[in-house]
Amino acid sequence: MNLSLRGPALVGDAVLPDVLVRVEGEHIAAVAPIEPGTEPPGGARAAERVGGTMLPAYVDLHCHGGGGFAFTDLDDEAAASAARHHHEHGSTSLLASLVTMSPRDLERGVAILAELCDDGLVDGIHLEGPWLAEARCGAHDPTLLRDPSLAEVERLLALGRGHVRQVTLAPERDHGLDLVHWLTSADVHAAVGHTTASFALVEQAVAAGADLATHLFNGMDPWHHREPGAAPALMRAAARGHVTVELIADGAHLSDDTVRTVLDLVGADHVAFVSDAMAAAGMGDGAYVLAGLPVVVDRGVARLRGDADSTAPGTIAGGTSHVGDIVARAVGTGVPLAYAVRPATRTPARVLGLSDRGSIAAGSRADLVVVDESARPTAVMRRGTWTS
């Protein structure tokens, strides 16, 4: 499909008031800003006027499902439906994330998702576990957590056929630092998360090649001024350009003040907004299942079903938002649109080596999101075709 679009657009780091974007097939062929009072380029008068501002479509590094489906359902149709759900909500590129499972189920999940990667529905596989810390397991089954072995890692990478792109790990586990070396030598991103690691140990993991932080602050010890742990170590590494930190900036996992502070201290080039979405994303409150564990969503927050005799809330069990919702929330708290978009587009695209995503530019894949004045998506284009 060839078409021309005209309207406000984020080009580089600025929102320009009038831009002509020409799409040929699955790619952007040309981007032409139109100066007020000048003669527009040929084809501009016939271009389709967009009802909002054009942004590059979002890239989600951490997503477990949505639309009532999860990648841990171990079903190819369910996995495809989860991916399409996020495409339609603006995340046209994403990693499919698996939580901790038994060795057999994890192998099956990787094999299924490798097929989705081959079909172009997702852009890689993220293994969140099973090599995590029991004390910070979150919504992972603690009985299935284990120390890494080279044999298991090699088996999973082989089943992934080059599509395993990120692995979350706790470096304090036996062979945890070995795991960082095994992954980085295979061109897989090692992400520190669900960990009780000390500041010093995290620095060792970064020196060994770890370059991502899985949902900063969540699944790790709180930042104590006398006993700093993983969170400040990862922020320091990010500020120095060695690590990209994920933020689930949905208002439930992190306060808006925390998000703005991290953006100010680390910079948007080293922050990736992620959904951490589970099956309830885009759905209503109710009962769900995450890799066999019962989850209750109440007022949009997903938590493990707590003990019947306890009044304490259960552990947060993933997100129910899309990256587009997170960008809109950031804008609503005062973050400028261009700056709020970067952690959802250019930064995660760079992490994954997707040089044709994350910007509106000639040669980029024609993946666009049109947003209203509140930065809420109103239309999405993927590979040159409108999906919603």
N, C-alpha and C positions, 0 to 999 in steps of 0.2 A: 504494500500500500504506500502510495506517495501522497503526501499532504503538506500543507503549510499552516502553521499556527501563529497567531499574533496576539500579543498582550504583554503585561508585565512579566518579567522573568528574572530569576537569580542567575546572573552570569558572572562567574568568578566569585568575588566577595561582595558584590553589590546587586541590589534589586533595581533593575532598569525599568522605566515606566512603559516602554514600547519596544518590543523585540519581535522580529520575524524568525521563526524556527522552522526550517524546512526538513521534512522527514522523507527519506527514501528507503523503502523496505524496513529493515529492522534497525536502521541507524540514523543519526542526525547528519544531514548532508551539509547544512550551513546554519549559522547563527548570525543574524544581522541586526544590531541595535538601530533603531530609527530615531534620529534626532528631531525634536520638535521644529516644525516649520520647514523641514527638508522634504524633498521628493522621496517617497519610500521606494525601495527596490522593487524590481519587477515581480509580480505575483502577490504583492502585499495586499492589494485591494481585494483579491479573491481569497485571501487566507481566512481560515476559521478563527473567529474571535473566541478566546477562552474566557470563561466567566470567573476569573480569579488570577492568581499569580502562579506562574509555572516554576516548579522546583525540580531538581534532579530527584528521581525516585530513591527511596530509602533502602539501606543495606543493613540487615539485622544479623549480627554475629552469634546470637544466642536465642533460640526459639524452639520450644518443645511441642507446640501445636496451636490449634485455634479452630473456631467454628464447630466445636464439639468433637474434634478429632485430635489425636496425638501421634507423634512419631514413635512413641513407645507402645502404640497399639499393635505393633508387629503385623501390620496389614498394609499392603501396597496401596490400595484404594484410599484407606484412611489417611495414610501419609500424604498422598497426592492432594487430597481434599484440604488437609491442614495447610499445605504449601500454597494452594490456590487462594485460600482464605486470606492469607497475609499479602499475596500479590494484589488482591482486590482492595486491600486497605492501605496500599502504598509501599509496602516492602517487597519490591519486585525481585530483590536478591536476598538470599538468606542462607544461613547454615541451619541444618536440621539437627537438633540437639537430642541426645539420648541421656537419660539418667541412669543411675546404677541399677544393674540387673544381674541375674545369674550369668555365668560365662556362656552358657548355651543361648540364652535369650539375647544377650548382647551381640553375639556373633550373628544371630538371625537378623537383629535390627540393623546392623551395619550392612549386611548383604542386601536387605530391602532398600535401604537408603542409597546404596551405591547405584542401584537401578534408577532411582529418581534423579540422581546426579547425571547419569548417562542421558536421561530424557530431558535434561535442562530445567527441571522444575525447582531444584535447589542447587546451591552452589558449593556444597560441601557438607561434611559431617562433623559434628562437635560431640565428643565424648565427655560428658560431665560425670566423671566417675568411671570405674569403681575405686580409684586409688585416692580416696579422700579420708579426712580425719573423722573418727566417730564423734568426737566432742563438738564438731561443727558440721555435722552431716545434713542439717536442715531437713528437707523433705526426701532425703535418700534413705533407703532401708539400711540401717546400721549393720544388720546381720550379713549383708552382702558386700560390705566394704572389705578391701583386701590390699595386701602389698603388691606392687607391680612385679611382674616377671617378664623377662625378655621374650620368652616363648609366647605368652599371652599377647603382648604388644605386637609382636611380629605377625601373629595369626590375625589379629584384628586389622592391622594395616594391609595385610594381603587381601582380606575379604573386602576392604574398602577400595581396593584397586586405585589408590592414589587420591581418593576423595576425602579421606579423613584429614581435616585441615586444622583442627584445634582439639586439644585434650586438657581438661581441667584436672589439677593434681594438688595434693598436699605434699610439699617437699620433705616434711619430717617423717614420712613413712619410710620403712626400710626400703632401700634402693630408690628413694624419691629423687635424689639428684641424678642417679643413673638414668631414671626415666626421662628427665629433662634432656640428657645427652642423647638417649635413644630416639626421642621424638625430633629434636632439632636436626639430628643427622639425617632424618628421613623427610626434612622440610615440612614438619608439622609444628604448628605453634603450641608451645607449652604455656599454659595459663595457670597462675597460682590462685587457688581458691579452695573454699571449704577446708580451712587450715587453721591450726593453732601455732604455726611456725613463728619463730622469733624474728625480730628485725634482721639480725645477722644472717640467719638461715635464708631468709628471702633474698637478701643481697647475694648470697652464694648461688641461689637458683637463677637470679638474673644474670650473674656472671657466667653461669653455665649455658645460658641461652633463652631462659624464660622471658617472653616479651609481651605477655598479656596478663591482666588481672581480671578474674571472673567476678562479676558484680561486686565491685569495691565496697567494703564495709559489711556487706551481707555475707554470712558464712565465714566470718573471721573474728578474732578477738577485738573488742572495742579498743580504740586508741587511748592508751594510758600514758600520761606524761613521764612516768618513771620506768615503765616497762613497755616501750613501743613494740608493737608486733607487726603483722603483715601490712596493715593498711597504710601507715606512714612510710614504710619501706617502699611500697609499690607507688605511692604518690611521689616520693623523692625520685624514684627511677623514672617515672613518667615525666616529671619536670626536667629531667636531664635528657629526655628523648629516647630512653631505652625500652620503655614499656607503654602500652596503651591500656587504659583502665576502662572497663565496662561500668556503666551506671544504669541501674533500673530507676529512671527518674520519673516514676509514676505517682509519687506522692504517698505511696504505701510503704515501699521498700526504703525510701530516702526522703528526708524533708527537702522542700524546695531550697531552703537556705544552704543545706549541705551541697546540693547540686551546683548552685551558683558559686559556692566557695571553691569547689573542685575545679570548675571551669576557669575561675580566676587564677588559681594557683598553678594548675597544670597546663591549661590552654586547650582549646577545642581540637587541636591537631593530635592530641594524645588522649582524647576521651571518645568513647563509642557509646552512644545511647543504644541499649538493647531492651527487648521486650521481656525476655525470659518467659514468654507466654506459654501457658498450658492450654488444655482443650477448651477451657471456659472463655478464652479470649473471644470477644464478639458475641458471647452468649449471656444468659441471665444468671442470677443467683441460683444456687441449688447444689446438689451432690454430684461429685465427679470422682474419677479415679486417676491417679498418677502412678504409673508403673506398679499397680497392685495396691497402692496405699490410698485409703479413703480421704477425700478432700471435700471440704464444704466452702462454697463461695457465698459470702455475706457482704452485701453492699459493695460488691466489686472486688473484695479482697479474698484471695484463696488461701485457706489454711488447712493443715492436716486436721482431721477430726480428732479432737482432744479426748482425754479420758472422761468418761461420764461423770465421775466423782469430782472432777476438777473444774474450777471456775476460771482458770487461766486460759487465755486464748491459745489455740494451737499454733504450731510453727507455720510461718508463711510458706506456701507451696507453689511458687512460681507466680507469674503475672497474668493479668487478664486484659492488659492493654496492648495496643499495637505501637510500633515506633512512631507512627503518625500522631497518635494521641500524646506521646511523650514530647514530641517537638512542639505541639500546640500548647501543652502545659508550660513548657519552658518559655515560650513567647508570652504566655499569659502572666508569667511572673516577672516580666521585664527584660528577658534576654532578647536582644535584637534578632530578627528573623534570620538574617544571613549567618549569624554566629550560632544560633540554635540548630540550624540545618546541618552545619558542618559535621558534628559528631554523629549524625544519622546518615551521612552520605560519603563525603570525601574521605574522612578518616577510616571508617570500616572498609571502604573499597580499597584504600591503600593497604590496609592490613592483609586483605585477601589477595592482593596483587591483581585486582580487577581494574585495569587501566582504562577500560571503556565504560566505567560506571562512576557515579558520584559527582558528575558535573554536566552542565548543559553546554556542549561544545561539539564542533564538527568532528565526526569520527566516533563519538560516543554512541553507545547503544541507546536507542530511542525509548528510554525509561523515564517517564515524567510523572509528577504529581501536580495537580492543580489544587490550590488551597484558597479558602476564603479569607476574610479579614482577620479571623481568629486563628489562622493557620490550620484549619480543619480541612482534610482532603475532601474534595468534591468530585474529582475525576482522576483516574489513573491510566497511564499508558505503559504497556510492557512490550518490548520488541516491536514498537511501531503500531500496536493495536490497542485500542481502548478496552480496558478490562472492566471498568465501572464508570 
